[in-house]
Amino acid sequence: MSHEFRLTHDVDLQATPEQVWEAIATGPGVDAWFMGKNEIEPREGGRASMTMPGVNGDSTVTAWEPPHRFAYASEPDEDGGFMAFEYLVEGRDNGGTVLRFVHSGVLTGDWEAEYDALRKGNPLYLRTLAQYLEHFRGRTAVPVTAFAPQQPDQDLAWAGLTRAVGLSEQVGEGDKVHLTVAGQGVDGVVDTVLAPSFLGVRTDDALLRFVGGDGVIMTGHHLFTEVDQADAERTWGEWLASVYA
């Protein structure tokens, strides 16, 4: 069974259209707020790719009109499923920008669950984009993906995570966070939350993202420091293992 879908999201950003374009249409820019490690060939017909543990996604750039319109789409799979992404950038007189993100395509199989995840998840990543442009604009990030051990359900996974970062399960934006990673204290503030599946924490040099579903918590961190990606992923993997030990 397949389902055609189209989701549209608008977000106000504290950046110029050119700065927004740099964040959405270049590999290093996307690394600073989305998932995995990204590469984008800057032309219509070019290749766009995203890699992270267990996932390798390739797409083709279908629109390249800097700094106003950028789009790309994956090739349909055997069942006809595919995803397409379009960014429409409009400057404002006050120096800000309105970004419209259109996510469309065809979902197959258990499409209801996937559609619900996209409907909830897209605004969270756009919120991360806004945080990046406001607090870390122009800085290069190291993306860090690590996975926690499987838990019996998502509520238990969420309880373990919030406890580990010094929060109650009823966490809210603006709450102070403290955790210890590899013997080093990390302090931050909650900037985004959707219990029990997403916790975003901003520190002085990172956007920490904890993403969960079906009893598994993973990181989608963006570290704005000179660190080795493999070492950082190993460190955060060990931290997650200790949280659920």
Backbone bond lengths (Angstrom), bond angles and torsions (degrees), N, CA, C in turn:
res aa  C-N    CA-C-N  psi(-1)  N-CA   C-N-CA  omega(-1)  CA-C   N-CA-C  phi
1 M - - - 1.457 - - 1.519 109.21 -
2 S 1.330 117.64 137.52 1.455 121.10 -179.19 1.526 109.89 -126.42
3 H 1.321 114.66 160.12 1.462 120.16 -177.58 1.521 108.64 -144.82
4 E 1.317 116.49 122.88 1.464 121.12 174.95 1.522 108.70 -81.42
5 F 1.336 116.59 137.12 1.459 119.52 -177.25 1.526 110.99 -137.78
6 R 1.328 115.07 161.26 1.461 122.56 176.09 1.522 107.73 -153.60
7 L 1.315 116.02 120.43 1.462 122.98 178.61 1.525 108.62 -119.12
8 T 1.322 116.91 134.09 1.463 121.86 -179.93 1.521 109.26 -124.20
9 H 1.321 116.09 129.87 1.463 121.83 -178.86 1.532 108.97 -132.04
10 D 1.330 116.94 135.70 1.462 122.75 175.78 1.521 109.37 -114.58
11 V 1.339 116.22 139.99 1.456 120.32 179.65 1.526 109.26 -143.14
12 D 1.335 116.41 136.75 1.467 122.42 174.63 1.521 108.39 -87.73
13 L 1.322 115.79 133.14 1.464 121.16 -176.14 1.521 110.87 -125.21
14 Q 1.322 115.45 140.11 1.454 121.17 178.90 1.526 109.30 -88.35
15 A 1.324 115.35 71.89 1.458 121.78 -177.72 1.526 108.07 -166.30
16 T 1.322 116.13 161.50 1.453 120.66 176.70 1.528 109.47 -79.08
17 P 1.341 118.44 162.77 1.465 119.49 175.75 1.522 112.89 -55.88
18 E 1.325 117.05 -37.47 1.471 120.04 179.87 1.524 111.33 -65.85
19 Q 1.323 116.76 -38.32 1.463 120.09 178.17 1.532 111.27 -70.01
20 V 1.328 116.54 -37.33 1.463 120.06 176.27 1.525 109.77 -64.93
21 W 1.335 116.86 -43.07 1.465 120.63 179.14 1.519 110.96 -58.47
22 E 1.306 117.41 -42.97 1.457 121.17 178.91 1.530 111.05 -59.89
23 A 1.335 116.20 -34.00 1.464 120.50 -178.09 1.521 112.98 -79.17
24 I 1.339 118.25 -29.28 1.468 119.71 -174.07 1.515 113.70 -102.66
25 A 1.341 117.62 -17.77 1.466 120.02 -169.93 1.520 113.42 -123.25
26 T 1.342 117.68 16.54 1.464 121.75 172.98 1.518 108.45 -130.59
27 G 1.325 116.81 150.32 1.453 120.08 179.42 1.517 113.50 -57.23
28 P 1.353 118.72 -52.74 1.459 119.37 179.38 1.525 113.04 -61.58
29 G 1.338 116.68 -33.90 1.455 118.83 177.64 1.514 111.93 -64.48
30 V 1.327 117.32 -46.62 1.464 121.26 -179.22 1.526 111.27 -66.55
31 D 1.334 117.08 -34.18 1.473 120.68 177.43 1.521 111.87 -56.84
32 A 1.333 117.00 -25.49 1.461 121.47 -173.40 1.521 113.65 -81.34
33 W 1.358 118.33 -6.87 1.466 117.52 -177.80 1.526 114.41 -150.06
34 F 1.345 119.23 -17.27 1.458 120.67 -177.87 1.522 109.63 -103.95
35 M 1.308 117.81 -154.14 1.459 122.22 -175.83 1.521 111.28 -98.03
36 G 1.332 116.64 146.80 1.445 122.87 167.86 1.517 115.22 65.99
37 K 1.340 113.00 -164.03 1.463 122.53 178.50 1.523 107.77 -103.65
38 N 1.336 116.81 128.96 1.454 120.93 -170.27 1.520 112.34 -121.57
39 E 1.336 115.04 146.93 1.455 122.33 172.90 1.523 108.20 -135.10
40 I 1.339 116.43 138.40 1.457 121.60 -179.55 1.520 109.19 -135.57
41 E 1.318 116.13 123.37 1.456 121.42 175.21 1.528 107.98 -84.12
42 P 1.337 118.38 119.73 1.463 121.47 -167.19 1.532 114.85 -80.08
43 R 1.318 114.98 70.21 1.469 119.80 175.95 1.518 108.77 -168.73
44 E 1.329 115.86 155.98 1.454 119.10 172.86 1.520 109.06 -65.03
45 G 1.315 116.55 133.66 1.456 121.97 -174.28 1.505 113.39 89.07
46 G 1.331 117.70 -4.88 1.453 121.81 179.19 1.526 111.74 -74.59
47 R 1.317 114.71 172.83 1.464 121.66 -177.55 1.518 110.06 -98.32
48 A 1.332 116.13 137.88 1.458 122.87 171.78 1.526 107.26 -122.84
49 S 1.331 116.42 131.86 1.462 119.41 -177.49 1.517 110.56 -136.27
50 M 1.333 114.28 150.79 1.457 122.34 175.03 1.512 108.40 -136.05
51 T 1.338 116.93 128.59 1.460 121.43 179.26 1.520 109.96 -127.22
52 M 1.314 114.78 139.74 1.453 123.17 173.28 1.518 106.38 -156.48
53 P 1.334 118.51 166.25 1.463 119.08 -176.30 1.522 112.27 -51.96
54 G 1.332 115.91 121.11 1.448 121.58 178.05 1.508 115.38 83.24
55 V 1.331 118.33 -1.61 1.462 121.24 -176.38 1.524 109.83 -136.90
56 N 1.329 115.45 130.52 1.463 121.85 171.77 1.517 107.16 -135.20
57 G 1.332 116.80 112.22 1.450 120.91 -177.06 1.514 111.93 -117.34
58 D 1.328 116.90 127.95 1.460 122.54 177.63 1.522 109.38 -116.63
59 S 1.319 116.20 140.82 1.454 122.51 178.11 1.516 108.96 -140.42
60 T 1.322 115.39 170.67 1.454 122.16 177.49 1.525 109.24 -116.93
61 V 1.326 116.03 133.80 1.463 121.05 177.44 1.529 108.49 -69.61
62 T 1.332 116.85 122.34 1.465 121.58 -176.67 1.525 112.43 -106.25
63 A 1.322 118.40 -13.89 1.464 121.86 175.50 1.516 108.51 -150.48
64 W 1.332 115.52 134.09 1.466 120.96 -179.31 1.533 107.82 -142.75
65 E 1.349 115.35 94.38 1.460 121.87 -176.99 1.527 109.02 -133.19
66 P 1.338 117.78 73.91 1.469 120.41 -175.63 1.540 111.15 -63.27
67 P 1.361 117.25 140.49 1.465 126.67 -6.13 1.527 112.33 -101.71
68 H 1.339 117.54 32.09 1.462 119.84 -168.74 1.530 115.74 -107.21
69 R 1.319 118.45 -30.27 1.469 118.23 -175.75 1.521 109.93 -147.36
70 F 1.338 114.18 128.27 1.458 122.25 178.36 1.514 107.50 -138.59
71 A 1.341 116.98 131.99 1.458 120.50 -179.59 1.517 109.89 -146.62
72 Y 1.333 115.27 150.76 1.464 120.70 175.13 1.519 108.95 -152.85
73 A 1.321 115.89 159.96 1.457 120.66 -176.73 1.519 109.92 -148.71
74 S 1.316 115.12 148.92 1.464 120.81 175.47 1.517 109.67 -85.43
75 E 1.326 116.14 161.58 1.462 120.89 174.38 1.535 109.27 -76.78
76 P 1.329 118.27 143.52 1.466 119.54 177.49 1.525 111.41 -60.37
77 D 1.336 116.20 141.51 1.458 119.90 176.55 1.527 110.00 -84.58
78 E 1.335 116.03 -171.77 1.468 119.76 -175.82 1.527 112.58 -61.45
79 D 1.345 116.92 -27.83 1.458 120.85 -179.58 1.525 112.69 -93.34
80 G 1.336 116.53 1.95 1.456 120.38 -179.64 1.512 114.67 90.01
81 G 1.326 117.37 3.12 1.453 120.27 -179.65 1.523 111.82 -77.33
82 F 1.313 116.64 141.00 1.465 121.40 175.48 1.519 108.54 -159.46
83 M 1.346 115.03 167.58 1.459 120.70 175.92 1.517 109.43 -132.00
84 A 1.340 114.97 143.89 1.455 122.16 177.99 1.526 108.56 -130.62
85 F 1.327 115.31 143.38 1.459 121.68 -176.10 1.530 108.48 -130.12
86 E 1.323 116.24 134.35 1.463 120.93 178.48 1.521 109.37 -135.41
87 Y 1.345 115.60 133.66 1.457 122.12 177.53 1.531 108.25 -117.51
88 L 1.327 115.79 126.44 1.453 122.06 177.79 1.526 107.57 -117.18
89 V 1.324 116.83 121.63 1.463 123.02 -171.17 1.527 109.31 -112.63
90 E 1.336 116.22 126.33 1.465 121.16 -179.62 1.519 109.55 -132.05
91 G 1.332 116.94 121.03 1.457 120.92 178.73 1.516 112.19 -75.09
92 R 1.337 115.50 155.30 1.456 122.97 177.29 1.527 109.91 -115.79
93 D 1.328 116.08 157.42 1.464 120.60 -177.73 1.518 112.28 -63.54
94 N 1.334 117.44 -26.94 1.465 120.79 -178.57 1.525 113.14 -82.28
95 G 1.320 117.22 4.98 1.458 120.87 179.37 1.509 114.09 95.26
96 G 1.329 117.40 -8.03 1.452 120.54 177.58 1.519 111.63 -87.63
97 T 1.318 115.04 -175.18 1.462 121.48 -176.63 1.520 109.73 -142.11
98 V 1.329 115.38 142.85 1.460 120.88 169.64 1.523 107.66 -105.04
99 L 1.312 115.59 126.45 1.458 121.48 178.11 1.523 108.81 -110.18
100 R 1.318 116.00 127.16 1.468 120.99 171.81 1.524 107.86 -105.82
101 F 1.316 115.41 124.90 1.456 122.37 179.36 1.527 108.16 -111.21
102 V 1.329 116.56 122.35 1.451 121.94 179.72 1.528 108.05 -115.42
103 H 1.316 115.91 119.51 1.465 122.85 -178.28 1.522 107.07 -116.16
104 S 1.308 117.06 117.98 1.459 120.49 -175.66 1.522 109.96 -138.28
105 G 1.335 115.97 175.63 1.457 119.97 177.82 1.509 111.70 147.48
106 V 1.325 114.82 -157.58 1.449 122.47 179.36 1.526 108.45 -130.39
107 L 1.333 116.49 126.50 1.456 122.66 176.54 1.518 108.99 -102.80
108 T 1.322 116.44 145.09 1.461 121.01 -179.55 1.527 110.34 -125.79
109 G 1.323 116.15 167.13 1.457 120.38 178.97 1.511 111.79 68.56
110 D 1.343 116.36 -129.43 1.470 122.01 -179.83 1.529 108.75 -79.65
111 W 1.315 115.97 66.18 1.463 120.10 -171.13 1.522 112.92 -69.44
112 E 1.332 118.64 -27.24 1.460 120.07 -177.67 1.525 111.39 -60.38
113 A 1.337 117.00 -45.33 1.461 120.75 -179.67 1.516 110.98 -66.44
114 E 1.325 117.31 -41.80 1.458 120.06 -179.81 1.525 111.16 -66.92
115 Y 1.329 116.53 -40.74 1.460 120.06 178.53 1.531 110.47 -62.08
116 D 1.311 117.13 -42.82 1.465 120.65 179.21 1.519 110.79 -62.61
117 A 1.336 116.94 -39.49 1.465 120.54 178.44 1.524 110.98 -64.70
118 L 1.325 117.59 -40.83 1.460 120.98 178.41 1.523 111.00 -67.08
119 R 1.317 116.58 -42.86 1.463 121.52 -178.53 1.528 111.16 -60.38
120 K 1.331 116.40 -38.20 1.463 120.83 178.85 1.525 112.45 -84.23
121 G 1.340 116.25 -35.40 1.456 119.88 -172.96 1.516 114.80 -77.61
122 N 1.331 117.71 -36.20 1.464 119.58 -177.46 1.533 112.77 -54.83
123 P 1.339 119.21 -48.80 1.466 118.60 179.34 1.527 113.68 -61.53
124 L 1.331 117.16 -29.39 1.460 119.91 179.36 1.522 111.19 -68.19
125 Y 1.336 116.97 -41.08 1.461 119.43 177.81 1.524 111.36 -69.71
126 L 1.329 117.11 -35.19 1.460 119.28 176.11 1.523 110.73 -66.80
127 R 1.327 116.66 -33.12 1.467 120.05 174.33 1.526 110.23 -64.15
128 T 1.323 117.04 -38.59 1.464 120.43 176.49 1.520 110.53 -64.73
129 L 1.331 117.33 -40.09 1.460 120.89 175.36 1.524 110.71 -57.67
130 A 1.325 117.02 -44.90 1.464 120.82 179.21 1.525 111.21 -62.68
131 Q 1.324 116.70 -41.08 1.464 120.48 177.90 1.525 110.93 -63.44
132 Y 1.317 116.08 -41.92 1.464 119.97 178.63 1.526 111.09 -60.97
133 L 1.324 116.49 -48.87 1.469 119.82 -177.07 1.519 112.23 -66.79
134 E 1.322 116.99 -30.10 1.464 119.72 179.68 1.525 112.55 -79.30
135 H 1.327 117.32 -38.52 1.468 120.06 -170.29 1.528 114.99 -111.49
136 F 1.345 119.03 -22.96 1.461 120.75 -173.46 1.526 112.47 -133.39
137 R 1.306 117.49 17.98 1.467 121.63 -173.19 1.529 111.79 -51.80
138 G 1.340 114.84 131.07 1.460 121.16 177.35 1.513 114.76 86.66
139 R 1.334 117.92 -8.35 1.452 120.69 -179.84 1.526 110.32 -90.31
140 T 1.317 115.78 149.51 1.459 122.07 -179.26 1.521 109.67 -90.49
141 A 1.328 115.79 137.85 1.468 120.57 -177.61 1.520 111.29 -113.34
142 V 1.323 114.92 150.72 1.463 122.14 169.36 1.524 107.02 -101.54
143 P 1.341 119.00 114.52 1.465 120.39 178.43 1.528 110.58 -76.32
144 V 1.322 116.28 137.72 1.464 121.43 -175.55 1.525 109.34 -128.80
145 T 1.330 115.86 116.27 1.458 122.04 179.31 1.524 109.35 -117.87
146 A 1.332 115.87 121.50 1.459 121.24 177.33 1.520 108.26 -143.89
147 F 1.328 116.25 154.11 1.462 121.22 -173.60 1.523 111.15 -120.21
148 A 1.338 114.81 140.65 1.462 120.86 174.28 1.515 109.98 -86.93
149 P 1.323 118.04 160.91 1.468 120.50 174.45 1.530 110.94 -62.26
150 Q 1.310 115.91 149.09 1.467 122.07 177.82 1.531 110.49 -59.34
151 Q 1.341 115.34 133.98 1.462 121.60 175.39 1.530 110.07 -111.08
152 P 1.350 117.50 161.38 1.474 119.23 -176.81 1.521 114.20 -58.52
153 D 1.338 117.28 -34.24 1.457 119.57 177.97 1.526 108.94 -158.07
154 Q 1.334 116.18 171.56 1.454 120.52 -174.34 1.526 112.66 -70.89
155 D 1.317 117.69 -31.45 1.464 119.79 178.64 1.523 111.42 -63.54
156 L 1.337 117.02 -40.43 1.467 120.05 177.36 1.525 110.54 -68.19
157 A 1.320 116.69 -38.65 1.463 120.05 177.71 1.521 110.42 -62.18
158 W 1.318 117.58 -42.88 1.461 122.37 179.93 1.526 110.97 -65.76
159 A 1.325 116.68 -41.81 1.461 120.54 179.63 1.528 110.91 -61.58
160 G 1.323 116.88 -41.80 1.456 119.64 178.78 1.513 112.34 -65.10
161 L 1.327 116.82 -40.40 1.463 120.95 -179.72 1.520 111.35 -66.01
162 T 1.324 117.14 -51.00 1.463 119.11 -177.18 1.521 111.01 -62.94
163 R 1.312 117.39 -37.55 1.457 120.34 177.73 1.524 110.61 -63.70
164 A 1.329 117.56 -38.52 1.460 121.54 -176.93 1.518 112.89 -69.30
165 V 1.330 117.21 -24.76 1.469 119.69 -179.71 1.527 112.04 -104.45
166 G 1.330 116.00 13.54 1.458 120.64 173.07 1.510 114.91 79.09
167 L 1.341 117.03 29.75 1.456 120.88 -178.70 1.522 110.50 -122.34
168 S 1.323 115.19 160.87 1.454 119.57 169.94 1.525 108.02 -83.55
169 E 1.330 117.37 168.72 1.457 120.03 178.62 1.524 111.32 -67.85
170 Q 1.333 117.84 -20.11 1.464 122.63 178.45 1.527 109.40 -92.29
171 V 1.304 116.72 56.28 1.455 122.38 -175.12 1.528 110.00 -73.56
172 G 1.336 116.49 147.91 1.458 121.85 177.67 1.511 111.51 -134.77
173 E 1.314 117.24 159.60 1.454 121.67 177.43 1.526 109.78 -60.46
174 G 1.325 115.63 138.66 1.454 121.37 -177.24 1.513 113.86 95.00
175 D 1.337 117.95 -12.82 1.466 120.64 177.99 1.529 110.29 -64.86
176 K 1.322 116.06 142.29 1.457 122.03 178.10 1.528 110.25 -80.40
177 V 1.319 115.36 142.56 1.461 122.22 -176.56 1.517 109.42 -124.10
178 H 1.324 116.14 138.55 1.467 120.98 171.54 1.519 108.73 -140.43
179 L 1.326 115.73 131.32 1.457 121.43 174.95 1.516 108.86 -145.52
180 T 1.312 115.45 165.28 1.459 121.26 178.96 1.517 108.52 -120.53
181 V 1.331 116.49 123.05 1.463 123.07 -178.06 1.521 108.31 -124.82
182 A 1.327 116.29 120.13 1.464 121.99 -179.29 1.528 111.38 52.59
183 G 1.331 115.77 40.58 1.450 121.44 177.16 1.509 115.40 80.53
184 Q 1.330 117.73 -0.48 1.452 121.60 -178.72 1.524 110.46 -108.75
185 G 1.327 116.65 133.66 1.444 120.98 177.28 1.518 111.44 -74.27
186 V 1.305 116.52 139.13 1.464 122.80 178.29 1.522 107.85 -126.40
187 D 1.340 115.58 123.05 1.458 120.97 179.37 1.517 109.59 -116.73
188 G 1.329 116.16 141.47 1.453 119.70 179.68 1.511 111.44 -162.67
189 V 1.328 115.04 -169.50 1.448 122.18 -179.37 1.521 108.75 -135.17
190 V 1.314 116.66 141.91 1.458 120.93 177.67 1.529 108.72 -70.54
191 D 1.328 117.29 122.79 1.463 120.67 177.98 1.520 112.72 -108.60
192 T 1.340 117.54 -19.56 1.455 121.65 -179.14 1.522 108.34 -150.59
193 V 1.336 116.54 138.80 1.460 118.69 177.98 1.528 109.35 -151.56
194 L 1.328 115.04 138.66 1.459 123.15 169.82 1.521 106.26 -144.14
195 A 1.320 116.07 92.48 1.468 120.83 -177.27 1.529 109.60 -71.75
196 P 1.339 116.78 143.12 1.472 128.78 -1.62 1.523 112.77 -102.25
197 S 1.328 117.37 38.31 1.464 118.31 -170.32 1.522 115.87 -124.38
198 F 1.342 119.35 -13.22 1.454 118.94 -176.94 1.516 109.97 -149.83
199 L 1.350 115.40 128.47 1.459 121.89 175.00 1.520 108.12 -132.58
200 G 1.331 116.35 120.81 1.460 121.53 177.46 1.512 110.41 -111.49
201 V 1.325 116.35 129.44 1.460 122.38 -178.81 1.525 108.58 -126.64
202 R 1.313 116.10 128.22 1.470 121.04 176.57 1.525 109.67 -103.76
203 T 1.342 116.13 127.09 1.452 122.04 173.70 1.523 108.33 -112.63
204 D 1.327 116.93 -174.27 1.461 120.01 179.45 1.522 112.54 -66.51
205 D 1.334 117.32 -23.66 1.464 119.18 -175.51 1.522 112.93 -138.58
206 A 1.346 117.48 25.18 1.461 118.41 -179.28 1.528 111.05 -161.98
207 L 1.309 114.42 152.80 1.461 122.68 163.95 1.525 105.81 -111.55
208 L 1.321 116.01 103.80 1.466 121.56 -178.85 1.523 108.32 -90.13
209 R 1.322 116.50 126.57 1.454 122.14 -179.56 1.524 109.69 -125.29
210 F 1.331 115.72 123.49 1.457 122.48 175.91 1.531 106.91 -112.07
211 V 1.320 115.61 119.49 1.461 121.63 -174.01 1.517 108.60 -118.91
212 G 1.345 117.65 132.79 1.452 119.56 -175.33 1.507 113.85 -134.73
213 G 1.338 114.29 159.09 1.448 122.12 175.48 1.510 110.29 -177.53
214 D 1.334 116.59 139.04 1.464 121.80 176.86 1.526 112.65 56.31
215 G 1.329 116.69 34.77 1.458 120.39 175.45 1.508 115.61 85.39
216 V 1.325 118.02 9.53 1.468 121.53 179.57 1.529 109.49 -121.20
217 I 1.324 116.13 131.93 1.462 122.51 172.40 1.521 108.34 -107.88
218 M 1.318 116.23 133.19 1.460 121.26 174.45 1.523 108.89 -129.00
219 T 1.330 115.34 158.50 1.454 119.50 175.41 1.525 109.65 -95.76
220 G 1.329 114.14 148.02 1.459 121.63 169.92 1.510 107.22 -133.61
221 H 1.331 116.14 52.08 1.463 122.44 -171.96 1.533 112.10 -73.05
222 H 1.340 113.72 157.21 1.462 122.16 172.85 1.533 106.25 -130.39
223 L 1.329 116.42 108.26 1.460 121.87 -175.74 1.520 109.04 -101.86
224 F 1.331 116.72 121.53 1.462 121.32 -177.15 1.523 110.22 -97.89
225 T 1.329 114.98 50.51 1.460 123.00 178.12 1.518 108.50 -139.04
226 E 1.297 116.31 165.72 1.463 121.16 179.06 1.519 109.22 -84.06
227 V 1.314 115.98 92.51 1.456 122.06 178.71 1.515 108.31 -130.55
228 D 1.326 115.60 155.79 1.449 120.98 175.13 1.528 108.81 -79.73
229 Q 1.321 117.00 128.21 1.458 120.46 -175.62 1.529 112.06 -60.19
230 A 1.315 117.04 -45.84 1.464 120.27 -178.44 1.523 110.91 -62.99
231 D 1.340 117.10 -42.51 1.462 120.26 178.25 1.519 111.29 -63.30
232 A 1.342 116.08 -42.05 1.467 119.95 -179.27 1.522 110.73 -65.51
233 E 1.317 117.52 -40.70 1.463 119.75 179.09 1.521 111.40 -66.93
234 R 1.321 116.69 -36.75 1.460 119.52 176.51 1.537 110.50 -65.52
235 T 1.330 116.92 -42.65 1.462 121.32 -179.72 1.523 111.33 -62.25
236 W 1.324 116.70 -45.27 1.460 119.67 -179.13 1.528 111.26 -71.96
237 G 1.325 117.47 -31.79 1.454 119.88 174.74 1.514 111.25 -63.66
238 E 1.315 116.82 -40.64 1.460 120.93 177.75 1.525 110.77 -67.03
239 W 1.326 116.38 -38.16 1.461 119.47 177.54 1.521 111.06 -63.06
240 L 1.317 117.11 -45.08 1.460 120.24 178.30 1.523 111.77 -62.76
241 A 1.331 116.47 -40.23 1.461 119.61 178.22 1.518 110.92 -61.54
242 S 1.343 116.93 -38.98 1.460 120.37 -179.95 1.532 111.70 -69.48
243 V 1.333 116.17 -32.65 1.468 119.82 179.33 1.520 111.10 -62.57
244 Y 1.340 116.05 -37.95 1.466 120.75 -174.67 1.513 113.14 -106.22
245 A 1.308 116.30 15.12 1.480 119.23 179.67 1.527 110.90 -67.89
